[in-house]
């Protein structure tokens, strides 16, 4: 089950509610919901800016629980797809985390937060679509 | 996101609750702007009622902190929990700002 929305901030609240409902039905612990919603928000913002730099475009949101091997930990996978220009979010640079308030640039933390708050991320260009997957371990309670 | 502000001794205690996302985060910076205009530049943000923050929240916070410093003041935090604490930690904001465990500790400064 997926949800297709315009990649705009107007869609954010509805898409986060969909994701929350869907992942709760899949048994995702409450603790992971905030991280999951953050992944979605940062991608909505980035896809809106970089995959669709000129016009509005759609994106698709889905999530599923999977095991990579028998006995391996259950992983929650959030899948985000869009049909804009090729855009690899993982190509962004790591911000300077040691700068002080005055010298630290404002912004540029969205993709970094996704990488830090998930166990693994993948990007691939598939035909005319960008596909981004983020994985979170289900029993993760760190 | 809800913003409740109390002024005392030329210092503002700003209690944030709800969600600080790309839609709501600019309200925090606007609130700090109006405090600066009124001459209050020492701000403590109580995050204990905040359940969610994204990079847009961090943007609003850092931008506000720069303006408060430029005006001779400061921005500090208290009451961080859950994913808000996590986001502050991984982004380096925990070490960049003064962060107190509780509102009482922050106000005792």
gemmi code that builds the backbone of each chain (N, CA, C; Angstrom):
import gemmi

chains = {
    "A": [
        ("UNK", (0.852, -1.198, 0.000), (0.000, 0.000, 0.000), (0.885, 1.246, 0.000)),
        ("UNK", (0.676, 2.112, -0.960), (1.468, 3.339, -1.043), (0.540, 4.550, -1.140)),
        ("UNK", (1.135, 5.704, -0.916), (0.391, 6.964, -1.007), (1.125, 7.850, -1.999)),
        ("UNK", (0.385, 8.427, -2.937), (1.011, 9.333, -3.898), (0.586, 10.759, -3.579)),
        ("UNK", (1.565, 11.647, -3.432), (1.284, 13.030, -3.028), (2.145, 13.993, -3.848)),
        ("UNK", (1.750, 15.245, -3.955), (2.666, 16.245, -4.509), (3.840, 16.433, -3.523)),
        ("UNK", (5.061, 16.579, -4.052), (6.236, 16.759, -3.184), (6.299, 18.202, -2.709)),
        ("UNK", (5.338, 18.563, -1.865), (5.273, 19.931, -1.328), (4.969, 19.865, 0.171)),
        ("UNK", (5.256, 20.972, 0.853), (5.016, 21.011, 2.296), (3.529, 20.878, 2.637)),
        ("UNK", (2.662, 21.290, 1.711), (1.222, 21.158, 1.959), (0.825, 19.696, 2.160)),
        ("UNK", (1.591, 18.781, 1.575), (1.255, 17.356, 1.655), (1.817, 16.701, 2.905)),
        ("UNK", (2.697, 17.420, 3.607), (3.492, 16.776, 4.656), (2.643, 16.159, 5.771)),
        ("UNK", (1.722, 16.931, 6.329), (0.954, 16.434, 7.477), (0.166, 15.174, 7.113)),
        ("UNK", (-0.468, 15.181, 5.953), (-1.248, 14.021, 5.513), (-0.364, 12.812, 5.288)),
        ("UNK", (0.814, 13.040, 4.682), (1.726, 11.936, 4.395), (2.313, 11.366, 5.686)),
        ("UNK", (2.603, 12.242, 6.660), (3.125, 11.756, 7.943), (2.058, 10.944, 8.669)),
        ("UNK", (0.804, 11.381, 8.586), (-0.289, 10.636, 9.222), (-0.448, 9.256, 8.578)),
        ("UNK", (-0.345, 9.200, 7.254), (-0.425, 7.930, 6.537), (0.684, 6.985, 7.005)),
        ("UNK", (1.893, 7.542, 7.083), (3.049, 6.734, 7.457), (2.926, 6.220, 8.893)),
        ("UNK", (2.420, 7.085, 9.768), (2.254, 6.724, 11.173), (1.233, 5.581, 11.306)),
        ("UNK", (0.127, 5.726, 10.594), (-0.939, 4.714, 10.639), (-0.453, 3.386, 10.081)),
        ("UNK", (0.197, 3.475, 8.927), (0.684, 2.274, 8.235), (1.734, 1.567, 9.087)),
        ("UNK", (2.674, 2.320, 9.660), (3.735, 1.664, 10.418), (3.221, 1.147, 11.760)),
        ("UNK", (2.245, 1.817, 12.346), (1.659, 1.286, 13.577), (0.977, -0.050, 13.290)),
        ("UNK", (0.289, -0.138, 12.147), (-0.358, -1.394, 11.753), (0.675, -2.499, 11.535)),
        ("UNK", (1.896, -2.112, 11.142), (2.962, -3.096, 10.906), (3.697, -3.452, 12.203)),
        ("UNK", (3.299, -2.833, 13.321), (3.910, -3.157, 14.604), (5.186, -2.386, 14.894)),
        ("UNK", (5.392, -1.269, 14.217), (6.597, -0.466, 14.445), (6.517, 0.198, 15.824)),
        ("UNK", (7.579, 0.081, 16.649), (7.537, 0.697, 17.977), (7.425, 2.221, 17.890)),
        ("UNK", (6.721, 2.777, 18.845), (6.475, 4.222, 18.936), (7.764, 5.039, 18.773)),
        ("UNK", (8.825, 4.519, 19.396), (10.110, 5.212, 19.400), (10.640, 5.492, 17.991)),
        ("UNK", (10.312, 4.618, 17.044), (10.846, 4.787, 15.696), (10.008, 5.735, 14.848)),
        ("UNK", (8.785, 6.031, 15.304), (7.886, 6.822, 14.466), (8.437, 8.219, 14.177)),
        ("UNK", (9.041, 8.847, 15.191), (9.599, 10.181, 14.991), (10.698, 10.174, 13.945)),
        ("UNK", (11.566, 9.162, 14.007), (12.645, 9.069, 13.014), (12.080, 8.856, 11.611)),
        ("UNK", (11.039, 8.026, 11.571), (10.404, 7.719, 10.292), (9.785, 8.980, 9.681)),
        ("UNK", (9.128, 9.757, 10.506), (8.499, 10.985, 10.021), (9.558, 11.994, 9.603)),
        ("UNK", (10.701, 11.992, 10.291), (11.789, 12.885, 9.902), (12.320, 12.505, 8.513)),
        ("UNK", (12.516, 11.197, 8.268), (12.982, 10.753, 6.947), (12.034, 11.279, 5.872)),
        ("UNK", (10.746, 11.105, 6.111), (9.754, 11.553, 5.131), (9.823, 13.068, 4.923)),
        ("UNK", (9.857, 13.816, 6.017), (9.859, 15.283, 5.884), (11.087, 15.784, 5.113)),
        ("UNK", (12.265, 15.277, 5.490), (13.480, 15.766, 4.833), (13.460, 15.432, 3.335)),
        ("UNK", (12.913, 14.262, 2.996), (12.864, 13.883, 1.583), (11.822, 14.686, 0.820)),
        ("UNK", (10.681, 14.961, 1.424), (9.671, 15.794, 0.758), (10.303, 17.145, 0.399)),
        ("UNK", (11.030, 17.725, 1.368), (11.656, 19.029, 1.149), (12.716, 18.940, 0.046)),
        ("UNK", (13.568, 17.907, 0.108), (14.661, 17.788, -0.863), (14.176, 17.423, -2.264)),
        ("UNK", (13.209, 16.520, -2.344), (12.682, 16.138, -3.659), (11.999, 17.355, -4.293)),
        ("UNK", (11.237, 18.085, -3.480), (10.575, 19.289, -3.989), (11.579, 20.290, -4.556)),
        ("UNK", (12.756, 20.405, -3.925), (13.754, 21.388, -4.364), (14.629, 20.888, -5.510)),
        ("UNK", (15.069, 19.619, -5.422), (16.122, 19.155, -6.336), (15.627, 18.232, -7.445)),
        ("UNK", (14.638, 17.377, -7.174), (14.142, 16.498, -8.230), (13.159, 17.265, -9.119)),
        ("UNK", (12.457, 18.232, -8.500), (11.517, 19.075, -9.261), (11.895, 20.542, -9.071)),
        ("UNK", (13.041, 20.973, -9.659), (13.501, 22.340, -9.408), (12.580, 23.406, -10.024)),
        ("UNK", (11.855, 23.053, -11.075), (11.065, 24.064, -11.794), (9.571, 23.998, -11.497)),
        ("UNK", (9.047, 22.776, -11.465), (7.602, 22.606, -11.274), (7.340, 21.746, -10.059)),
        ("UNK", (6.073, 21.697, -9.690), (5.677, 20.710, -8.681), (5.607, 19.331, -9.333)),
        ("UNK", (5.902, 18.302, -8.560), (5.764, 16.948, -9.073), (5.340, 16.033, -7.953)),
        ("UNK", (4.998, 14.803, -8.320), (4.499, 13.857, -7.326), (5.601, 12.990, -6.750)),
        ("UNK", (5.322, 12.465, -5.581), (6.163, 11.419, -5.007), (5.260, 10.362, -4.387)),
        ("UNK", (5.843, 9.172, -4.203), (5.083, 8.060, -3.656), (5.753, 7.603, -2.370)),
        ("UNK", (4.935, 7.326, -1.377), (5.425, 6.941, -0.053), (4.927, 5.536, 0.274)),
        ("UNK", (5.827, 4.680, 0.726), (5.392, 3.354, 1.158), (6.299, 2.848, 2.254)),
        ("UNK", (5.851, 1.873, 3.001), (6.761, 1.234, 3.944), (6.378, -0.223, 4.130)),
        ("UNK", (7.380, -1.019, 4.473), (7.166, -2.455, 4.656), (8.155, -2.978, 5.678)),
        ("UNK", (7.827, -4.132, 6.248), (8.737, -4.780, 7.181), (9.340, -5.981, 6.470)),
        ("UNK", (10.659, -6.105, 6.534), (11.282, -7.247, 5.869), (12.457, -7.785, 6.673)),
        ("UNK", (12.790, -9.030, 6.402), (13.975, -9.675, 6.976), (14.898, -10.032, 5.832)),
        ("UNK", (16.185, -9.689, 5.965), (17.095, -9.931, 4.856), (17.519, -11.383, 4.783)),
        ("UNK", (17.395, -12.115, 5.898), (17.711, -13.546, 5.906), (16.914, -14.157, 7.048)),
        ("UNK", (16.671, -15.464, 7.000), (15.965, -16.084, 8.119), (16.746, -15.853, 9.412)),
        ("UNK", (16.080, -15.382, 10.446), (16.753, -15.140, 11.713), (17.362, -13.768, 11.830)),
        ("UNK", (17.480, -13.048, 10.713), (18.027, -11.685, 10.763), (16.987, -10.770, 11.404)),
        ("UNK", (17.430, -9.633, 11.990), (16.456, -8.738, 12.625), (15.473, -8.166, 11.608)),
        ("UNK", (14.235, -7.986, 12.053), (13.224, -7.379, 11.184), (13.567, -5.917, 10.955)),
        ("UNK", (13.526, -5.489, 9.702), (13.830, -4.105, 9.360), (12.583, -3.438, 8.799)),
        ("UNK", (12.384, -2.205, 9.211), (11.344, -1.403, 8.597), (11.989, -0.656, 7.440)),
        ("UNK", (11.374, -0.730, 6.270), (11.926, -0.034, 5.109), (10.916, 1.002, 4.632)),
        ("UNK", (11.354, 2.246, 4.560), (10.508, 3.290, 3.978), (11.015, 3.551, 2.563)),
        ("UNK", (10.067, 3.550, 1.618), (10.430, 3.682, 0.200), (9.796, 4.962, -0.336)),
        ("UNK", (10.641, 5.821, -0.911), (10.151, 7.078, -1.464), (10.567, 7.142, -2.928)),
        ("UNK", (9.601, 7.417, -3.786), (9.859, 7.386, -5.224), (9.368, 8.690, -5.830)),
        ("UNK", (10.134, 9.232, -6.794), (9.631, 10.396, -7.527), (10.046, 10.272, -8.979)),
        ("UNK", (9.474, 11.127, -9.805), (9.699, 11.041, -11.241), (10.329, 12.322, -11.773)),
        ("UNK", (11.136, 12.939, -10.931), (11.821, 14.178, -11.321), (13.161, 13.878, -11.965)),
        ("UNK", (14.012, 14.908, -12.055), (15.346, 14.730, -12.618), (16.172, 13.875, -11.648)),
        ("UNK", (17.213, 13.181, -12.172), (18.005, 12.334, -11.275), (18.523, 13.138, -10.073)),
        ("UNK", (18.258, 12.621, -8.880), (18.678, 13.323, -7.654), (19.042, 12.275, -6.606)),
        ("UNK", (20.342, 12.223, -6.306), (20.830, 11.276, -5.296), (21.056, 12.039, -3.994)),
        ("UNK", (20.144, 11.882, -3.021), (20.290, 12.633, -1.764), (21.576, 12.270, -1.028)),
        ("UNK", (22.080, 11.062, -1.272), (23.236, 10.594, -0.508), (24.536, 11.193, -1.034)),
        ("UNK", (24.462, 11.940, -2.141), (25.656, 12.581, -2.685), (26.034, 13.859, -1.944)),
        ("UNK", (25.241, 14.232, -0.926), (25.522, 15.494, -0.220), (26.686, 15.365, 0.760)),
        ("UNK", (27.354, 16.493, 0.992), (28.510, 16.477, 1.891), (28.079, 16.449, 3.358)),
        ("UNK", (28.976, 15.939, 4.193), (28.717, 15.944, 5.634), (28.969, 17.338, 6.191)),
        ("UNK", (28.048, 17.846, 7.007), (28.249, 19.182, 7.571), (29.370, 19.195, 8.612)),
        ("UNK", (29.914, 20.381, 8.866), (30.932, 20.547, 9.900), (30.232, 20.645, 11.256)),
        ("UNK", (30.358, 19.561, 12.059), (29.613, 19.496, 13.320), (30.337, 20.189, 14.469)),
        ("UNK", (31.568, 20.638, 14.218), (32.350, 21.228, 15.307), (32.369, 22.748, 15.280)),
        ("UNK", (31.728, 23.333, 14.267), (31.739, 24.792, 14.167), (30.941, 25.412, 15.318)),
        ("UNK", (31.260, 26.665, 15.655), (30.491, 27.335, 16.707), (29.297, 28.071, 16.095)),
        ("UNK", (28.501, 28.676, 16.969), (27.240, 29.274, 16.525), (27.463, 30.314, 15.426)),
        ("UNK", (28.519, 31.131, 15.603), (28.730, 32.198, 14.639), (29.187, 31.689, 13.274)),
        ("UNK", (30.045, 30.652, 13.262), (30.604, 30.241, 11.973), (29.812, 29.114, 11.310)),
        ("UNK", (28.926, 28.504, 12.041), (28.215, 27.369, 11.443), (27.141, 27.848, 10.469)),
        ("UNK", (27.144, 27.290, 9.241), (26.121, 27.729, 8.291), (24.731, 27.235, 8.685)),
        ("UNK", (23.721, 28.024, 8.373), (22.341, 27.641, 8.665), (21.876, 26.680, 7.573)),
        ("UNK", (21.330, 25.531, 7.975), (20.760, 24.596, 6.996), (21.704, 23.477, 6.618)),
        ("UNK", (21.281, 22.671, 5.650), (22.117, 21.590, 5.139), (22.219, 20.375, 6.044)),
        ("UNK", (21.250, 20.203, 6.946), (21.348, 19.082, 7.889), (20.362, 17.946, 7.608)),
        ("UNK", (19.429, 18.161, 6.696), (18.337, 17.202, 6.511), (18.797, 15.798, 6.155)),
        ("UNK", (19.602, 15.686, 5.111), (20.039, 14.359, 4.659), (20.995, 13.746, 5.682)),
        ("UNK", (21.812, 14.601, 6.286), (22.707, 14.116, 7.335), (21.905, 13.473, 8.474)),
        ("UNK", (20.821, 14.118, 8.891), (19.986, 13.556, 9.960), (19.407, 12.199, 9.549)),
        ("UNK", (18.974, 12.099, 8.307), (18.431, 10.814, 7.829), (19.488, 9.717, 7.978)),
        ("UNK", (20.702, 10.016, 7.532), (21.769, 8.998, 7.586), (22.067, 8.589, 9.024)),
        ("UNK", (22.050, 9.567, 9.912), (22.392, 9.283, 11.309), (21.281, 8.533, 12.039)),
        ("UNK", (20.024, 8.778, 11.676), (18.904, 8.229, 12.434), (18.353, 6.941, 11.818)),
        ("UNK", (18.983, 6.459, 10.739), (18.562, 5.184, 10.158), (19.748, 4.226, 10.183)),
        ("UNK", (19.458, 2.955, 9.942), (20.548, 1.980, 9.930), (21.239, 1.919, 8.576)),
        ("UNK", (20.488, 2.180, 7.519), (21.076, 2.124, 6.174), (20.189, 2.904, 5.202)),
        ("UNK", (20.793, 3.511, 4.199), (20.033, 4.197, 3.154), (20.549, 3.778, 1.791)),
        ("UNK", (19.660, 3.742, 0.827), (20.053, 3.405, -0.545), (19.341, 4.329, -1.511)),
        ("UNK", (20.058, 4.693, -2.581), (19.419, 5.443, -3.660), (19.666, 4.700, -4.950)),
        ("UNK", (18.654, 4.640, -5.815), (18.915, 4.205, -7.181), (17.996, 4.906, -8.165)),
        ("UNK", (18.537, 5.127, -9.362), (17.730, 5.653, -10.461), (17.176, 4.436, -11.180)),
        ("UNK", (15.868, 4.353, -11.253), (15.226, 3.177, -11.839), (14.330, 3.651, -12.975)),
        ("UNK", (14.822, 3.549, -14.224), (14.061, 4.077, -15.358), (13.941, 5.579, -15.231)),
        ("UNK", (12.725, 6.080, -15.162), (12.544, 7.535, -15.041), (12.250, 7.950, -13.602)),
        ("UNK", (12.554, 7.062, -12.652), (12.220, 7.364, -11.250), (13.467, 7.392, -10.365)),
        ("UNK", (13.442, 8.279, -9.352), (14.401, 8.218, -8.244), (13.787, 7.349, -7.165)),
        ("UNK", (14.553, 6.396, -6.643), (14.044, 5.547, -5.560), (14.982, 5.633, -4.369)),
        ("UNK", (14.412, 6.003, -3.245), (15.211, 6.129, -2.022), (14.635, 5.189, -0.983)),
        ("UNK", (15.498, 4.409, -0.359), (15.054, 3.491, 0.701), (15.855, 3.753, 1.964)),
        ("UNK", (15.160, 3.828, 3.072), (15.836, 3.949, 4.370), (15.374, 2.798, 5.241)),
        ("UNK", (16.318, 2.171, 5.937), (16.023, 0.999, 6.756), (16.247, 1.300, 8.233)),
        ("UNK", (15.298, 0.865, 9.059), (15.455, 0.995, 10.509), (15.196, -0.352, 11.152)),
        ("UNK", (16.083, -0.741, 12.057), (15.904, -1.996, 12.776), (14.687, -1.865, 13.696)),
        ("UNK", (13.800, -2.852, 13.624), (12.524, -2.746, 14.349), (12.696, -2.699, 15.860)),
        ("UNK", (13.635, -3.499, 16.395), (13.742, -3.553, 17.857), (14.737, -2.528, 18.396)),
        ("UNK", (15.220, -1.655, 17.508), (16.201, -0.645, 17.904), (15.629, 0.270, 18.999)),
        ("UNK", (16.325, 0.331, 20.092), (15.832, 1.203, 21.173), (16.921, 2.126, 21.687)),
        ("UNK", (17.923, 2.365, 20.850), (19.048, 3.193, 21.330), (18.618, 4.617, 21.630)),
    ],
    "B": [
        ("UNK", (2.731, 23.438, 16.497), (3.612, 23.805, 17.602), (3.008, 24.984, 18.359)),
        ("UNK", (3.032, 24.892, 19.683), (2.555, 25.982, 20.519), (3.748, 26.677, 21.187)),
        ("UNK", (3.689, 28.008, 21.268), (4.761, 28.784, 21.897), (4.167, 29.569, 23.059)),
        ("UNK", (4.674, 29.317, 24.274), (4.223, 30.086, 25.441), (5.437, 30.803, 26.019)),
        ("UNK", (5.336, 32.106, 26.202), (6.510, 32.890, 26.597), (6.273, 33.628, 27.906)),
        ("UNK", (7.258, 33.515, 28.799), (7.199, 34.248, 30.064), (8.433, 35.131, 30.181)),
        ("UNK", (8.229, 36.403, 30.502), (9.369, 37.311, 30.661), (9.607, 37.580, 32.134)),
        ("UNK", (10.893, 37.459, 32.553), (11.229, 37.901, 33.906), (12.702, 38.280, 33.945)),
        ("UNK", (13.013, 39.346, 34.655), (14.388, 39.845, 34.757), (15.054, 40.013, 33.400)),
        ("UNK", (14.320, 40.558, 32.460), (14.861, 40.805, 31.127), (15.304, 39.529, 30.412)),
        ("UNK", (14.676, 38.418, 30.794), (15.002, 37.136, 30.185), (13.690, 36.470, 29.789)),
        ("UNK", (13.716, 35.732, 28.665), (12.477, 35.089, 28.200), (12.571, 33.579, 28.346)),
        ("UNK", (11.555, 32.986, 28.955), (11.432, 31.528, 28.965), (10.383, 31.177, 27.908)),
        ("UNK", (10.839, 30.495, 26.863), (9.948, 30.166, 25.748), (9.663, 28.663, 25.787)),
        ("UNK", (8.422, 28.311, 26.114), (8.064, 26.897, 26.207), (7.451, 26.428, 24.895)),
        ("UNK", (8.129, 25.465, 24.269), (7.674, 24.951, 22.982), (6.985, 23.608, 23.195)),
        ("UNK", (5.854, 23.404, 22.536), (5.215, 22.093, 22.621), (4.639, 21.707, 21.267)),
        ("UNK", (4.519, 20.388, 21.067), (3.985, 19.878, 19.808), (5.101, 19.510, 18.837)),
        ("UNK", (4.958, 19.937, 17.588), (5.876, 19.506, 16.536), (6.546, 20.710, 15.877)),
        ("UNK", (7.885, 20.646, 15.791), (8.638, 21.709, 15.136), (9.115, 21.171, 13.792)),
        ("UNK", (8.306, 21.372, 12.753), (8.650, 20.840, 11.431), (8.791, 21.984, 10.423)),
        ("UNK", (8.895, 21.618, 9.151), (9.150, 22.632, 8.122), (8.022, 23.652, 8.043)),
        ("UNK", (6.828, 23.250, 8.446), (5.688, 24.171, 8.395), (5.687, 25.099, 9.615)),
        ("UNK", (5.980, 24.548, 10.794), (5.812, 25.316, 12.029), (7.089, 26.017, 12.511)),
        ("UNK", (8.271, 25.524, 12.103), (9.530, 26.024, 12.670), (9.750, 27.531, 12.516)),
        ("UNK", (9.359, 28.139, 11.397), (9.608, 29.581, 11.261), (8.976, 30.417, 12.383)),
        ("UNK", (7.927, 29.908, 13.025), (7.271, 30.662, 14.102), (8.220, 30.909, 15.274)),
        ("UNK", (9.157, 29.988, 15.517), (10.105, 30.184, 16.613), (11.030, 31.357, 16.307)),
        ("UNK", (11.544, 31.388, 15.075), (12.438, 32.482, 14.689), (11.694, 33.825, 14.729)),
        ("UNK", (10.437, 33.818, 14.273), (9.642, 35.052, 14.317), (9.441, 35.520, 15.759)),
        ("UNK", (9.231, 34.539, 16.652), (9.062, 34.891, 18.062), (10.345, 35.524, 18.617)),
        ("UNK", (11.498, 34.931, 18.285), (12.780, 35.498, 18.745), (13.004, 36.882, 18.144)),
        ("UNK", (12.638, 37.041, 16.880), (12.754, 38.370, 16.245), (11.981, 39.417, 17.043)),
        ("UNK", (10.770, 39.052, 17.450), (9.955, 40.052, 18.153), (10.509, 40.302, 19.556)),
        ("UNK", (11.103, 39.273, 20.185), (11.750, 39.491, 21.484), (12.913, 40.468, 21.343)),
        ("UNK", (13.719, 40.284, 20.292), (14.863, 41.175, 20.068), (14.374, 42.608, 19.856)),
        ("UNK", (13.317, 42.741, 19.078), (12.738, 44.069, 18.831), (12.306, 44.739, 20.136)),
        ("UNK", (11.791, 43.902, 21.063), (11.353, 44.446, 22.356), (12.512, 44.641, 23.335)),
        ("UNK", (13.718, 44.206, 22.937), (14.881, 44.409, 23.789), (15.234, 43.234, 24.679)),
        ("UNK", (14.577, 42.086, 24.497), (14.926, 40.888, 25.273), (15.780, 39.972, 24.408)),
        ("UNK", (17.035, 39.745, 24.840), (17.932, 38.953, 24.001), (18.459, 37.709, 24.707)),
        ("UNK", (18.088, 37.506, 25.984), (18.471, 36.281, 26.691), (17.251, 35.355, 26.671)),
        ("UNK", (17.398, 34.230, 25.963), (16.245, 33.342, 25.761), (16.585, 31.924, 26.198)),
        ("UNK", (15.687, 31.351, 26.992), (15.784, 29.925, 27.342), (14.613, 29.228, 26.661)),
        ("UNK", (14.905, 28.222, 25.859), (13.824, 27.467, 25.213), (13.614, 26.165, 25.973)),
        ("UNK", (12.407, 26.005, 26.510), (12.058, 24.772, 27.223), (11.445, 23.802, 26.216)),
        ("UNK", (12.159, 22.697, 25.966), (11.752, 21.761, 24.913), (10.967, 20.579, 25.471)),
        ("UNK", (10.609, 20.615, 26.761), (10.042, 19.398, 27.370), (8.699, 18.985, 26.760)),
        ("UNK", (7.980, 19.939, 26.146), (6.708, 19.573, 25.519), (6.822, 19.297, 24.029)),
        ("UNK", (8.063, 19.327, 23.531), (8.262, 19.149, 22.090), (8.451, 17.668, 21.784)),
        ("UNK", (7.649, 17.133, 20.874), (7.742, 15.691, 20.598), (8.458, 15.376, 19.288)),
        ("UNK", (8.664, 16.403, 18.446), (9.258, 16.143, 17.124), (10.016, 17.370, 16.659)),
        ("UNK", (11.192, 17.137, 16.057), (11.927, 18.240, 15.430), (12.620, 17.702, 14.187)),
        ("UNK", (12.705, 18.523, 13.146), (13.397, 18.133, 11.911), (14.495, 19.150, 11.638)),
        ("UNK", (15.168, 19.018, 10.488), (16.246, 19.958, 10.164), (15.713, 21.386, 10.039)),
        ("UNK", (14.432, 21.529, 9.694), (13.849, 22.871, 9.609), (13.819, 23.528, 10.990)),
        ("UNK", (13.595, 22.720, 12.033), (13.634, 23.226, 13.401), (15.039, 23.675, 13.757)),
        ("UNK", (16.045, 22.871, 13.376), (17.438, 23.229, 13.657), (17.819, 24.519, 12.933)),
        ("UNK", (17.315, 24.659, 11.716), (17.583, 25.874, 10.936), (17.040, 27.109, 11.665)),
        ("UNK", (15.807, 27.004, 12.124), (15.154, 28.111, 12.815), (15.893, 28.447, 14.114)),
        ("UNK", (16.353, 27.423, 14.810), (17.067, 27.602, 16.077), (18.420, 28.273, 15.854)),
        ("UNK", (19.185, 27.767, 14.873), (20.521, 28.331, 14.652), (20.431, 29.778, 14.160)),
        ("UNK", (19.485, 30.019, 13.281), (19.299, 31.364, 12.766), (18.929, 32.336, 13.898)),
        ("UNK", (18.041, 31.877, 14.797), (17.652, 32.698, 15.946), (18.846, 32.939, 16.869)),
        ("UNK", (19.632, 31.882, 17.104), (20.784, 31.996, 17.997), (21.785, 33.018, 17.481)),
        ("UNK", (22.007, 33.026, 16.172), (22.945, 33.992, 15.586), (22.456, 35.427, 15.819)),
        ("UNK", (21.142, 35.627, 15.613), (20.591, 36.971, 15.791), (20.650, 37.401, 17.257)),
        ("UNK", (20.330, 36.476, 18.178), (20.353, 36.812, 19.607), (21.772, 37.163, 20.042)),
        ("UNK", (22.754, 36.407, 19.554), (24.153, 36.697, 19.890), (24.582, 38.050, 19.344)),
        ("UNK", (24.201, 38.286, 18.092), (24.566, 39.560, 17.460), (23.975, 40.739, 18.241)),
        ("UNK", (22.839, 40.483, 18.907), (22.184, 41.540, 19.695), (22.711, 41.567, 21.130)),
        ("UNK", (23.749, 40.750, 21.407), (24.369, 40.757, 22.728), (23.770, 39.762, 23.700)),
        ("UNK", (22.904, 38.886, 23.225), (22.236, 37.931, 24.114), (22.665, 36.499, 23.872)),
        ("UNK", (21.780, 35.578, 24.209), (22.112, 34.159, 24.067), (20.843, 33.331, 23.980)),
        ("UNK", (21.025, 32.084, 23.539), (19.917, 31.128, 23.490), (20.392, 29.850, 24.171)),
        ("UNK", (19.643, 29.388, 25.169), (19.989, 28.108, 25.797), (18.730, 27.239, 25.867)),
        ("UNK", (18.927, 25.983, 26.247), (17.843, 25.001, 26.162), (17.708, 24.193, 27.445)),
        ("UNK", (16.510, 23.650, 27.646), (16.307, 22.705, 28.744), (15.188, 21.738, 28.381)),
        ("UNK", (15.132, 20.627, 29.126), (14.015, 19.693, 29.012), (13.961, 18.865, 27.747)),
        ("UNK", (15.125, 18.572, 27.175), (15.145, 17.825, 25.922), (14.898, 16.334, 26.169)),
        ("UNK", (13.981, 15.719, 25.420), (13.710, 14.281, 25.570), (13.564, 13.617, 24.201)),
        ("UNK", (13.589, 12.304, 24.225), (13.234, 11.485, 23.056), (13.979, 11.836, 21.787)),
        ("UNK", (13.242, 11.926, 20.683), (13.889, 12.152, 19.399), (14.430, 13.580, 19.277)),
        ("UNK", (13.896, 14.514, 20.051), (14.422, 15.885, 20.032), (15.859, 15.881, 20.579)),
        ("UNK", (16.057, 15.149, 21.662), (17.388, 14.994, 22.252), (18.332, 14.307, 21.256)),
        ("UNK", (17.813, 13.294, 20.594), (18.599, 12.529, 19.619), (19.044, 13.429, 18.455)),
        ("UNK", (18.127, 14.219, 17.939), (18.430, 15.098, 16.806), (19.451, 16.172, 17.226)),
        ("UNK", (19.319, 16.698, 18.437), (20.298, 17.663, 18.941), (21.680, 17.022, 19.064)),
        ("UNK", (21.704, 15.784, 19.523), (22.986, 15.105, 19.722), (23.685, 14.858, 18.391)),
        ("UNK", (23.002, 14.220, 17.434), (23.687, 13.841, 16.195), (24.042, 15.058, 15.330)),
        ("UNK", (23.337, 16.160, 15.513), (23.620, 17.343, 14.688), (24.717, 18.219, 15.281)),
        ("UNK", (25.200, 17.858, 16.478), (26.231, 18.670, 17.112), (25.657, 19.864, 17.879)),
        ("UNK", (24.327, 20.014, 17.901), (23.715, 21.154, 18.592), (23.852, 21.043, 20.111)),
        ("UNK", (23.931, 19.808, 20.632), (24.065, 19.638, 22.087), (25.335, 20.287, 22.594)),
        ("UNK", (26.430, 20.168, 21.806), (27.692, 20.751, 22.290), (27.841, 22.208, 21.879)),
        ("UNK", (27.031, 22.643, 20.923), (27.134, 24.029, 20.472), (26.396, 24.987, 21.423)),
        ("UNK", (25.346, 24.465, 22.074), (24.527, 25.308, 22.954), (24.665, 24.905, 24.413)),
        ("UNK", (24.286, 25.810, 25.303), (24.157, 25.449, 26.714), (22.819, 24.734, 26.868)),
        ("UNK", (22.895, 23.506, 27.360), (21.686, 22.689, 27.506), (21.567, 22.226, 28.950)),
        ("UNK", (20.456, 22.562, 29.595), (20.213, 22.182, 30.983), (19.194, 21.055, 31.031)),
        ("UNK", (19.290, 20.245, 32.086), (18.355, 19.123, 32.201), (16.931, 19.635, 32.431)),
        ("UNK", (16.812, 20.611, 33.328), (15.466, 21.075, 33.675), (15.349, 22.591, 33.566)),
        ("UNK", (14.107, 23.034, 33.545), (13.807, 24.461, 33.495), (14.381, 25.174, 34.724)),
        ("UNK", (14.260, 24.529, 35.899), (14.744, 25.141, 37.139), (16.251, 25.392, 37.083)),
        ("UNK", (16.988, 24.399, 36.544), (18.444, 24.572, 36.424), (18.781, 25.718, 35.482)),
        ("UNK", (18.041, 25.802, 34.384), (18.304, 26.869, 33.407), (18.008, 28.242, 34.022)),
        ("UNK", (16.922, 28.328, 34.775), (16.527, 29.612, 35.365), (17.436, 30.014, 36.523)),
        ("UNK", (18.111, 29.032, 37.137), (18.989, 29.318, 38.273), (20.291, 29.967, 37.832)),
        ("UNK", (20.580, 29.913, 36.530), (21.836, 30.482, 36.013), (21.922, 31.982, 36.255)),
    ],
}
model = gemmi.Model(1)
for chain_id, residues in chains.items():
    chain = gemmi.Chain(chain_id)
    for i, (resn, *xyz) in enumerate(residues, 1):
        res = gemmi.Residue()
        res.name, res.seqid = resn, gemmi.SeqId(i, " ")
        for name, pos in zip(("N", "CA", "C"), xyz):
            atom = gemmi.Atom()
            atom.name, atom.element = name, gemmi.Element(name[0])
            atom.pos, atom.b_iso = gemmi.Position(*pos), 0.0
            res.add_atom(atom)
        chain.add_residue(res)
    model.add_chain(chain)
structure = gemmi.Structure()
structure.add_model(model)
structure.setup_entities()
